[in-house]
Amino acid sequence: MYLCLFSSRFVGVNASDINYSAGRYDPSVKTPFDAGFEGVGEVVALGLSSSATFTVGQAVAYMAPGSFAEYTVVPASMAIPVPAVKPEYLTLLVSGTTAYISLKELGELSEGRKVLVTAAAGGTGQFAVQLAKKAKCHVIGTCSSDEKSAFLKSLGCDRPINYNGEHVGAVLKQEYPQGVDVVYESVGGAMFDLAVDALATKGRLIVIGFVSGYQTPTGLSPVKAGTLPAKLLKKSASVQGFFLNHYLSKYRAAMDHLLKMYASGELVCKVDLGGLSAEGRFTGLESVFRAVDYMYMRKNTGKIVVELPHSVNSKL
């Protein structure tokens, strides 16, 4: 295995960080252990034959456990060269690829399809909206504020729904009486139930998470599972889960495609560094816990990113 040592400049915060730290992904892991899934930084040292691929000082993005660190040792195979150390590249590593691969493999998107994206203004929702629009679909996106609705409109979302001002179920029933063809669902609980009820005949619901339950003791939020088989049968509909780790064979091609889209201006990579949070920007590893709380308070627009000061990282 060829290893690289990276100096991290930006690390990404994901809803599933809580699941990992609670031991739900790997119950065999015992504390203390490293957390975090992704980062962007610079190569500061190379091991074995990694020098054939990378050079010291090169900008890289990487997806690897333990990324909440000022320095990270990562297998070269999990690192991707990027043009510059920018947080926008970090948004693609987990959030962007999850949307791209799941919609490509499971969504069967085509022109005119109606696509519902829950938590549409979040880290991965923003990409689901844009990719569905690229496929010439009609996109509906749920969010929690008028500001987020405006952001979704700027992405091309046809019908943003601020659930603090409108009832999602009522809007879907009234404006989409035939249902929606695809749901990109990350909220769980009551939102999952509404999404199931809104499915069209032969509709597909893709579960990429259920963030509303992650802070509970079980990590789950209750759904109306007892009636689910009957509802799916009645519509010849389906519910399918998507976990990025099961699609790693598609990962590099997805990243390459997304990087090209961003470089050509076809993709918006919205970053939230906490500038509007009560205590200011997320700077330094000590602010990771604030960033996680900020996300669970539904304050973020786009991908939450923590910046690690360069003055710290430059001291090896």
C-alpha positions as CSV (number, residue, x, y, z in Angstrom):
1,M,0.0,0.0,0.0
2,Y,1.4,3.4,-1.0
3,L,0.9,6.0,1.6
4,C,0.8,9.8,1.6
5,L,0.9,12.3,4.5
6,F,-1.4,15.2,4.0
7,S,-1.6,18.6,5.8
8,S,-5.3,19.2,6.0
9,R,-6.7,22.7,5.2
10,F,-10.4,21.9,5.1
11,V,-12.4,19.0,6.5
12,G,-16.0,18.1,5.8
13,V,-18.8,17.6,8.2
14,N,-21.4,14.9,7.4
15,A,-24.7,13.9,9.2
16,S,-23.3,10.4,9.5
17,D,-20.3,11.6,11.6
18,I,-22.7,11.0,14.6
19,N,-23.4,7.5,13.4
20,Y,-19.7,6.7,13.1
21,S,-18.8,8.2,16.5
22,A,-21.7,6.3,18.1
23,G,-20.2,3.0,16.8
24,R,-23.1,2.3,14.5
25,Y,-21.0,1.8,11.4
26,D,-18.4,-0.5,13.1
27,P,-19.5,-1.7,16.6
28,S,-16.1,-3.3,17.0
29,V,-14.3,0.0,17.2
30,K,-13.5,1.1,20.7
31,T,-12.7,4.6,22.0
32,P,-10.6,6.5,21.5
33,F,-10.7,6.5,17.7
34,D,-10.4,9.0,14.9
35,A,-13.5,10.5,13.2
36,G,-14.2,12.4,10.1
37,F,-14.5,11.1,6.5
38,E,-13.0,13.7,4.1
39,G,-10.5,16.5,3.7
40,V,-8.6,18.8,1.3
41,G,-5.0,19.7,1.8
42,E,-1.5,19.4,0.6
43,V,1.0,16.5,0.3
44,V,3.8,17.0,2.8
45,A,5.4,13.5,2.7
46,L,5.4,10.5,0.4
47,G,5.8,6.8,1.2
48,L,7.1,4.0,-1.0
49,S,6.2,4.5,-4.6
50,S,3.6,7.3,-4.0
51,S,6.1,9.7,-5.6
52,A,5.1,8.2,-8.9
53,T,1.7,9.7,-8.5
54,F,2.0,12.7,-6.2
55,T,4.5,15.4,-5.4
56,V,5.2,17.3,-2.1
57,G,3.1,20.5,-2.1
58,Q,0.4,19.1,-4.5
59,A,-3.2,19.9,-3.7
60,V,-5.3,16.8,-3.0
61,A,-8.8,15.8,-1.9
62,Y,-9.2,12.5,0.0
63,M,-11.9,10.4,1.5
64,A,-10.6,8.3,4.4
65,P,-11.6,7.6,8.1
66,G,-9.9,9.8,10.6
67,S,-10.0,13.0,8.6
68,F,-10.7,15.3,11.5
69,A,-6.9,15.9,12.0
70,E,-4.3,18.4,11.1
71,Y,-2.2,15.7,9.5
72,T,-3.6,12.6,7.9
73,V,-1.9,9.5,6.5
74,V,-4.0,8.2,3.6
75,P,-3.5,5.4,1.0
76,A,-2.6,7.0,-2.3
77,S,-5.5,5.2,-3.9
78,M,-7.9,7.2,-1.8
79,A,-6.4,10.6,-2.8
80,I,-7.5,12.6,-5.8
81,P,-5.4,15.5,-7.3
82,V,-7.3,18.8,-7.4
83,P,-6.3,22.1,-9.0
84,A,-6.1,24.0,-5.7
85,V,-6.7,23.7,-2.0
86,K,-10.3,25.0,-2.1
87,P,-13.3,23.8,0.1
88,E,-15.5,23.5,-3.0
89,Y,-13.6,20.4,-4.0
90,L,-14.3,18.8,-0.6
91,T,-18.1,19.1,-1.3
92,L,-17.8,16.5,-4.0
93,L,-16.0,13.8,-2.1
94,V,-19.0,12.3,-0.2
95,S,-21.9,14.6,-0.8
96,G,-21.5,15.0,-4.6
97,T,-20.6,11.4,-5.3
98,T,-23.5,10.1,-3.2
99,A,-25.9,12.1,-5.3
100,Y,-24.3,11.4,-8.6
101,I,-23.9,7.6,-8.2
102,S,-27.2,7.0,-6.5
103,L,-29.2,8.9,-9.1
104,K,-27.3,7.3,-12.0
105,E,-27.5,3.8,-10.7
106,L,-30.9,3.8,-9.1
107,G,-32.8,6.9,-10.2
108,E,-33.4,6.2,-13.9
109,L,-33.7,9.9,-14.5
110,S,-35.1,11.1,-17.9
111,E,-36.7,14.2,-19.3
112,G,-39.9,15.2,-17.7
113,R,-39.6,13.0,-14.6
114,K,-40.7,14.6,-11.4
115,V,-38.0,14.4,-8.7
116,L,-38.5,15.2,-5.0
117,V,-35.3,16.0,-3.1
118,T,-35.6,16.3,0.7
119,A,-33.2,18.5,2.6
120,A,-32.5,19.9,-0.8
121,A,-30.4,22.9,0.3
122,G,-28.0,20.7,2.3
123,G,-24.6,19.2,1.5
124,T,-25.8,16.4,-0.8
125,G,-29.3,17.8,-1.6
126,Q,-27.8,20.7,-3.6
127,F,-26.2,18.2,-6.0
128,A,-29.3,16.0,-6.3
129,V,-31.2,19.1,-7.4
130,Q,-28.6,20.1,-10.0
131,L,-28.1,16.7,-11.4
132,A,-31.8,16.1,-11.8
133,K,-32.1,19.4,-13.6
134,K,-29.2,18.4,-15.9
135,A,-31.3,15.4,-16.7
136,K,-34.2,17.7,-17.7
137,C,-36.4,16.6,-14.8
138,H,-38.9,18.7,-12.9
139,V,-37.4,19.2,-9.4
140,I,-39.2,19.8,-6.1
141,G,-37.0,20.5,-3.1
142,T,-37.8,20.7,0.6
143,C,-36.0,23.1,2.9
144,S,-36.4,25.0,6.2
145,S,-36.3,28.7,5.3
146,D,-37.1,31.3,2.7
147,E,-33.4,31.9,2.3
148,K,-32.8,28.3,1.4
149,S,-35.8,28.4,-1.0
150,A,-34.1,31.3,-2.8
151,F,-30.9,29.3,-3.0
152,L,-32.8,26.3,-4.4
153,K,-34.3,28.6,-7.1
154,S,-30.9,29.8,-8.0
155,L,-30.0,26.2,-8.7
156,G,-33.0,25.8,-11.0
157,C,-35.3,24.0,-8.5
158,D,-38.8,24.2,-10.0
159,R,-40.7,24.1,-6.7
160,P,-38.9,24.8,-3.4
161,I,-41.1,24.0,-0.4
162,N,-40.2,25.7,2.9
163,Y,-41.8,23.2,5.3
164,N,-41.9,25.9,8.0
165,G,-44.2,27.9,5.8
166,E,-46.1,25.2,3.8
167,H,-47.2,21.6,4.6
168,V,-45.1,19.4,2.3
169,G,-47.8,16.7,2.1
170,A,-50.5,19.2,1.2
171,V,-48.4,20.8,-1.5
172,L,-47.5,17.5,-3.1
173,K,-51.1,16.3,-3.0
174,Q,-52.5,19.5,-4.5
175,E,-49.8,20.3,-7.1
176,Y,-48.6,16.8,-8.0
177,P,-51.8,14.7,-7.8
178,Q,-50.2,12.0,-10.0
179,G,-47.2,11.7,-7.7
180,V,-43.5,12.0,-8.1
181,D,-41.3,9.6,-10.0
182,V,-38.2,9.7,-7.9
183,V,-37.5,10.7,-4.4
184,Y,-33.9,11.4,-3.1
185,E,-34.6,11.0,0.6
186,S,-32.2,11.8,3.5
187,V,-34.5,13.0,6.3
188,G,-36.4,9.9,7.5
189,G,-39.3,9.8,9.9
190,A,-42.4,11.8,9.0
191,M,-40.7,13.1,5.8
192,F,-40.1,9.6,4.6
193,D,-43.8,8.7,5.2
194,L,-44.8,11.8,3.2
195,A,-42.5,10.8,0.4
196,V,-43.8,7.3,0.2
197,D,-47.4,8.6,0.0
198,A,-46.3,11.0,-2.8
199,L,-44.8,8.3,-5.0
200,A,-46.3,7.9,-8.5
201,T,-47.1,4.6,-10.1
202,K,-43.7,2.8,-10.5
203,G,-42.1,5.5,-8.5
204,R,-38.7,5.0,-6.8
205,L,-37.6,6.2,-3.4
206,I,-33.9,6.3,-2.8
207,V,-32.9,6.3,0.9
208,I,-29.4,7.9,1.3
209,G,-29.9,8.7,5.0
210,F,-32.4,9.5,7.8
211,V,-30.9,12.4,9.6
212,S,-33.9,13.1,11.8
213,G,-33.1,9.9,13.8
214,Y,-29.3,10.1,14.1
215,Q,-29.4,11.9,17.5
216,T,-31.7,9.3,19.1
217,P,-30.4,6.4,21.2
218,T,-31.1,4.0,18.4
219,G,-30.1,6.2,15.5
220,L,-33.6,5.7,14.0
221,S,-36.7,7.7,13.5
222,P,-40.1,5.9,13.5
223,V,-41.8,5.4,10.1
224,K,-45.1,3.7,9.2
225,A,-43.5,0.5,8.2
226,G,-46.6,-1.6,8.8
227,T,-48.4,0.0,5.9
228,L,-45.3,0.2,3.6
229,P,-45.7,-3.1,1.7
230,A,-49.3,-2.3,0.8
231,K,-48.5,1.2,-0.4
232,L,-45.6,-0.1,-2.5
233,L,-47.7,-2.9,-4.0
234,K,-50.6,-0.6,-4.8
235,K,-48.3,1.6,-6.9
236,S,-45.7,-1.0,-8.1
237,A,-43.3,1.4,-6.3
238,S,-40.0,0.7,-4.7
239,V,-37.7,1.8,-1.9
240,Q,-34.0,1.2,-2.2
241,G,-31.1,2.1,0.1
242,F,-27.9,3.6,-1.1
243,F,-24.6,3.4,0.9
244,L,-21.6,5.0,-0.9
245,N,-19.1,2.3,0.4
246,H,-21.0,-0.3,-1.6
247,Y,-20.4,1.6,-4.9
248,L,-16.7,2.4,-4.6
249,S,-16.0,0.8,-8.0
250,K,-17.9,3.7,-9.5
251,Y,-16.3,6.3,-7.2
252,R,-13.3,7.5,-9.2
253,A,-15.3,7.9,-12.4
254,A,-18.0,9.9,-10.5
255,M,-15.3,12.2,-9.0
256,D,-13.7,12.8,-12.4
257,H,-17.1,13.7,-13.9
258,L,-18.0,16.0,-11.1
259,L,-14.7,17.8,-11.2
260,K,-15.1,18.4,-14.9
261,M,-18.6,19.8,-14.3
262,Y,-17.3,22.2,-11.6
263,A,-14.4,23.3,-13.8
264,S,-16.7,24.1,-16.7
265,G,-19.1,26.1,-14.5
266,E,-21.9,23.5,-14.8
267,L,-22.0,22.7,-11.1
268,V,-22.5,24.9,-8.0
269,C,-20.6,23.7,-5.0
270,K,-22.1,25.7,-2.1
271,V,-19.9,25.7,1.0
272,D,-21.0,26.8,4.5
273,L,-18.0,27.7,6.7
274,G,-20.3,28.9,9.5
275,G,-20.1,32.6,8.8
276,L,-23.7,33.1,10.0
277,S,-23.3,30.9,13.1
278,A,-23.6,32.7,16.5
279,E,-19.9,32.1,17.4
280,G,-18.6,32.7,13.9
281,R,-16.7,30.7,11.3
282,F,-15.8,27.1,11.9
283,T,-12.0,27.4,12.3
284,G,-9.8,24.7,13.9
285,L,-10.6,21.2,15.0
286,E,-12.1,22.5,18.2
287,S,-15.0,23.9,16.1
288,V,-16.0,20.6,14.7
289,F,-18.6,20.0,17.5
290,R,-20.1,23.4,16.7
291,A,-20.3,22.6,13.1
292,V,-22.1,19.3,13.8
293,D,-24.6,21.1,16.1
294,Y,-25.1,23.8,13.4
295,M,-26.1,21.1,10.9
296,Y,-28.5,19.4,13.3
297,M,-30.2,22.8,14.0
298,R,-30.8,22.9,10.2
299,K,-28.9,26.2,9.9
300,N,-26.6,25.3,7.0
301,T,-27.0,26.0,3.3
302,G,-24.7,23.7,1.3
303,K,-21.9,21.6,2.6
304,I,-20.6,22.4,6.1
305,V,-16.8,22.7,6.1
306,V,-14.3,23.4,8.9
307,E,-11.1,25.3,8.0
308,L,-7.9,24.4,9.7
309,P,-5.6,27.4,9.9
310,H,-2.5,27.2,7.7
311,S,-0.3,28.6,10.4
312,V,-1.0,25.5,12.5
313,N,-0.6,23.1,9.6
314,S,2.7,24.5,8.4
315,K,4.4,23.4,11.6
316,L,5.4,19.8,11.1
